[in-house]
Amino acid sequence: MNDINAYGFSDAAKRLSDTVNMHAIAGSWGKWIAVRLSDGGTDGVLYDSRADAIRHQLHEKLCAYVLVPIDGMTLRAAESYMRFVRQAYDAGFRLADPGGPDHIPALTREHARNQHVLLTK
């Protein structure tokens, strides 16, 4: 499925890194791509949102969704991200949409202080 080359990176990660870097060089920052977890390929479409990318796939969990960063993506980052997404899906999780609701609400200073007081009693 995802053969690892002599450098420790899968072909899927290489494809992902190459695709993200191509879009970063082309100036498509802030756009989303849907990356097949099976082989690292894409449908060749840039999406305006993660939700749009998901909506155009056969099933959400067949792909990882990547926001194209201005500085591209290293092979190591691509490999790590694909491994993380596969493990999250295998464990039954859905990944949160950046800018959407968080799974765990942010802790305010007041809440942190209250927790500290409770934990040190």
N, C-alpha and C positions, 0 to 999 in steps of 0.2 A: 504494500500500500504506500507507505512513505519511507522509501529506502533512504538510509542515512549515508551520506558520502564520507570520504576520508577525513573531512574536516569536522564531522559531527553534526552536520545540518541536513535536514531532509530536502528532497526536491520540492515539496510543497512550500517549505519556508523560503527556499530560493525564489520560487515563483512569486510568492507574496511580497518579499523584499523588492524584487525587480519591479513589480507592478506599482507598489507604493512609491518607489523612487522615481519611476517614470512620471507618475502623476504629480509628484512634488516638483520635479524639474519643469514640468509643463505649466506649473502655477495653479494647479487644481486644489490648493489647500482648502481645508474646510469642507470638502466634499467627501461622501461616504462611498466605500466599495464593499460589495459582498464577496467574500472569499470562501470557496468551497473547502471544507475541512478535509475532504477526500484527497485532493490533489493540489490545493493552493491556487487553482485557477479562478477566474472571475467570469461574470457574464459580460464584461466589457463596458458596463454602464457606470457612470458617476451619478450618485444620488445626492439630493439636497439634504436629506435627513436619514438617520438610522431607520426610522419607521418606514420611510419609502423603500429603502433597500430591503428590509424584511418583507414588506408587502409584495415585492416582485419575485420572491423566491418560492420554490415548491413547499419548503418547510423551514421555519426559522432556524432550527438546530442543525441544518445541513451546512450552514455557513458561519463564518466569523465576520464581524462587521468592523471595518477599520475607517477611522476618520483620517484623511490624508494630512499628515503634518508637514510643516514648511521644510523640515530638515530630513524628510524621508524616514526609512526604517532599515536598521541593520539586520543582517542575517540572524544574529543572536536574538534580537528583539522579536523578529518574525517567528522564530522557532519557539521561543518562550510564550509568545501570545497564543499561537495555535495550540500548544500543549495545555495552557491554562484554559482556553475556551473548551477544548475537548473534555478536560477533566471536570469543568463546571457543568457542562451538559450531561456528562455521564453520571454526575452526582445529583441530577435533577434540578439544577439551578437554571434560571434565566439571567442574562446579564442586563444590568441596568443601563438605561439610555443616559449618556452624559447630558446634564442639563435637565433631566427628568427627575422624578421623585427618587430619593435615596432609600435603600433598604434599611439603613440605620440612620436616624436623624442626627444632625450635627450636634455636638455637645457644646453648650454655651459655658462661659466662665462661671456663671452662677450655678449651673448644674454640676460642673466639675467640682466647685467648692463644696456643694452639698454632698456629693458622693464622697469626697475626701473626708468630710466630717463624719459621715456615717461609717466609713471603713476604718477610721482610726479610734472609734469608741471602744 
